[in-house]
Amino acid sequence: MAIDRTPILKRCRSLDLDPVYLGVNKKSNRRLTRSSRKISEYGLQLREKQKAKFIYGVLEKPFRNYYAKAERMKGLTGPNLMVLLETRLDNIVYRMGFARTRKEARQVVGHKHILVNGKCVNIPSYRVSVGDVIEVKENKKTMQRYKDIAEVTSGILVPTWLEADVEEFKGTVKELPSREMIDVPVNETLIVELYSK
């Protein structure tokens, strides 16, 4: 299995991205010193794609598959792509506050700690539907890890399209998000332009 092991703050600096969007509350004191050369149109498009891939922890091939699926769906390809990425199980676990970062959410799902509608699901890319109930297994809730997570994520704001109880580690998907509900700093139209070349 391919894993991106790039240091988070270094990658955030290169993509001009705030680490808060990854759930990391560290700040880098270093400044990125780029030459005064202007970034080309292709460079801007590529940076947006890399930003989306990095935020959601998706590698190139699955990302291309998401784009192909978004193209086949009704409506605009860009917003469809963002909705597909946002409804991944690991992202939902992170958004509900059951993990501190998206990477941790991916690990929690991979370790079979998450139930979807009462069934164990260990695929981070599992697509969640409206009405799905997501919860942490009963015997895992008492682990020290989840006590620490509850402490850190108790004050976070859960998106309006989700309903979550962080104390009980249980939540429901009320509706699919629209592009306006997704607070990720990615310009998806540039990604569409890049792939439609």
N, C-alpha and C positions, 0 to 999 in steps of 0.2 A: 504494500500500500504506500502510495506517495504521500509525503508529509512536507509541508512548507515550514522549515525551521529558521526562517529569517528572524532576527531580533525585531520585536514589535516596534519599539521606538524608532529604530533606524528606518524601518519600512514606512512608518507614519511620516517621518521627516521627508523621505524621498517622494511620497505621494501627496505631500502637503495636506495631511489629514490629522484631525484631533484624535488622540488615543481614547478619548471618552466614548467614541462610537463603538469601540471594541470592548468596552467595559473596564478598561484599564485607566486608573486615575493617577498615573505617573505622568510627569512632564519631563521632556528632555531640555536641558539647558543649552545644548548645542544648536547652532543655527546652520541651516543648509546653505552653503555658498556655491551658488550656480554661476557659471559664466553669464555674462549679459546677453548671451545669444537668445534670440526669440524662439519659442517652442513652435514647431510646425503644427498644422491642423491635424495631421496623423498622430503626432506626439500627444496632443490634447485628448484625442479620441482613445488612444492606447492607455493613457493615464487613468481615464474614467473607468475603462474596463478593468484595469488592474486594481483600482480602488474598490470596485464592487466585488471582485473576486476575493480580495484581501479581507474586507469587512465580513463577508459571509463564510469565509474559509472554504471556498470552492476552487478546485483546480481547473485547468483549461478545458479538458474534454467534457466534464459534466456541465461546465458553464456554457459551452457551445450547444450542448443538448438542451439546456434550459432555454437558450435563445431560439432554437429550432421549434421547441414546443410553444413558446410565446408567439412566434410567427404564425403558427397554425390556429391559435386561439382567436376568438372574436375580439374586436377592438384594436387599440394601438399596441404595437409590439413592445415599446419601451415600458409603459406602465405594467403590462402583462408580465414582463420579465421580472420587474421588481416585486410583484405580487407572488410569483412563483418562488423567488428567493426568500421572501418574508415568511411564507407558509411552510418552510422546512421545519421538521420537528426540533432540531437543535436550536434554531432561532426562536421558536415558540417557547421552549424551555427557558432560554435566556430572557426573553421578553417578559415572561411571567414571574421572573425573579427566583427561579429554582437553581440558578447558577450565577456566579459573579461575572463571568465572561462567556463569549460564544465558544471559545475553545474548551472551557470547562463544561459547558452544556453538551458539547459534542462527546466529551469523555463520559459524562454521566449517562448519556443515551447508549453509548457503546458498551458500558459496563452493566447494562440491563437493569438500571434502576428505575426506568420510566415505564408506566403503563398508559396505553391509549385505549380508552373504552374498556378497561379491565384486562387488556391483553398486553403482554410484554413486547415492546418494540425496541430493537437495538440498532436501527438504521437511522443515522443522523439526517439523511436526505429524505426520509419518509414524508410524504406530502399530507399535511393535516387538512381536514375538511371542516365545514361549519357544523357545529354541534358536538364535535369530538371533545371528550373529557380526558384531560392529561393530568396524571398524578404520579408522585413518587411512591414506590412500593412501600407498603406498611412497615415491613421489617427494616427498611433502610432509613426511615424518617428519624429514628433515634440516634443515628450515627453522628459523631462530633462534627463531621464535614457539613451536614445540613443545619446543625445548630449555628455554625459559623456563617454559613450562607444566609440564613434567616436574619442574623444580626446585621450583616452588610446590606442586604437587599430590602430590608423592611421599609425604608423610606423612598424606594424608587417608584416612579409613576408607571403603572401598567397601561399600555395603549387601550384606547376606548373599544377597540374591536375584540379585546380579550377580557375575560373575567378571571381573576385569580385570588386565591386565599393563600398568602405566603406562609402563615402559621401552620396550615393544614397541608401545604404543598399539593394543592389541587386547583385546577382551573379548567375553564371552558372556552372554546372558540365561538364567540357570538356571531361573527360575520367575517367575510373576507375583507381585507383592508383595501381601500382605494389608494391611489398614489399620494394623495394629500395626507393620508394618515401615516405614511412611512417617512420617518424623520432621518433618512440616511442622505448624507451630502453627495449624491451621485447624480450626474446629468445623464440620464439614460438615453436621451436622443443622440448623444455623441457615440454611445455604444452601438446603437442601431445603424448610424452612419458608417461606423467602422466595419460592421459585419455585412452591410449591404453593398460594399465595394465590389 
